[in-house]
């Protein structure tokens, strides 16, 4: 009678449910994929904004590096560090953000 019964532990072992239920990493992975899908769906038309932000952040970081290199070549001891704050500033504000970062740094020197 127990061989034909698909209830309890026999059913879980038969269908491999015991490994799935005990694996917390699987649950986290499923939740992460769901959140990514929801984020992509919510962004919809905002993809252009995200691409614009990333391009400004990358170009701003390259600009900061180039300006630091040029200033170092002229023996000027002024350099803005490249860190998450400066990348976010250049990503949000673009070139004016880079100018503000150098303005703040020059103001600190005075």
C-alpha positions in Angstrom: 0.0 0.0 0.0 2.8 2.4 0.7 4.5 1.7 -2.7 1.5 3.1 -4.5 1.1 6.1 -2.2 2.6 9.4 -3.5 2.4 11.3 -0.3 4.9 12.5 2.2 8.6 11.9 1.9 8.3 9.3 -0.8 6.8 11.9 -3.2 9.5 14.5 -2.4 12.2 12.0 -3.0 10.6 10.7 -6.2 10.4 14.2 -7.7 13.7 15.6 -6.3 11.9 18.2 -4.2 14.0 17.7 -1.2 17.1 19.2 -2.8 15.1 22.2 -4.2 13.4 23.0 -1.0 16.7 22.8 1.0 18.6 25.0 -1.4 18.4 28.7 -0.2 20.7 29.7 -3.1 18.1 28.6 -5.6 15.5 30.8 -3.9 17.8 33.8 -4.0 18.6 33.2 -7.6 15.0 33.0 -8.6 14.2 36.2 -6.6 17.2 38.0 -8.3 16.0 37.0 -11.8 12.5 38.2 -10.9 13.8 41.5 -9.7 15.9 41.9 -12.9 12.9 41.2 -15.1 10.8 43.7 -13.1 13.5 46.3 -13.3 13.7 45.9 -17.1 10.0 46.1 -17.4 9.8 49.2 -15.2 12.5 51.0 -17.0 10.9 50.5 -20.4 11.5 53.9 -22.0 14.1 54.9 -19.5 16.7 52.7 -21.1 17.9 55.7 -23.1 18.4 57.6 -19.8 20.4 54.7 -18.4 22.6 54.5 -21.5 23.1 58.3 -21.4 24.1 58.1 -17.7 26.6 55.3 -18.3 28.2 57.1 -21.3 28.5 60.4 -19.3 30.0 58.5 -16.4 32.6 56.7 -18.6 33.5 59.9 -20.6 33.7 61.9 -17.4 36.0 59.4 -15.8 38.2 59.4 -18.9 38.2 63.2 -18.9 39.2 63.3 -15.2 42.1 60.9 -16.0 43.2 62.9 -19.0 43.0 66.2 -17.1 45.0 64.7 -14.2 47.6 63.4 -16.7 47.9 66.9 -18.4 48.2 68.7 -15.1 50.9 66.2 -13.9 52.8 66.8 -17.1 52.9 70.5 -16.3 54.1 69.9 -12.8 50.9 71.1 -11.2 50.0 69.2 -8.0 46.3 69.2 -8.6 44.5 65.9 -9.1 40.9 64.8 -8.6 40.7 61.2 -7.5 38.6 58.7 -9.4 36.2 57.1 -7.0 32.5 56.3 -7.0 31.6 59.8 -5.9 33.4 61.4 -8.9 32.0 58.9 -11.3 28.4 59.5 -10.1 29.0 63.3 -10.3 30.2 63.1 -13.8 27.5 60.6 -14.8 24.7 62.8 -13.4 26.0 66.3 -14.4 28.3 65.4 -17.3 31.1 67.9 -18.2 29.8 70.6 -15.8 30.1 68.0 -13.0 33.8 67.4 -13.9 34.3 71.2 -13.9 32.7 71.4 -10.5 35.0 68.7 -9.1 38.0 70.6 -10.3 36.6 73.9 -9.0 36.1 72.4 -5.6 39.6 71.0 -5.6 41.1 74.3 -6.7 39.0 76.1 -4.0 40.6 73.7 -1.4 44.0 74.8 -2.5 43.4 78.5 -1.9 
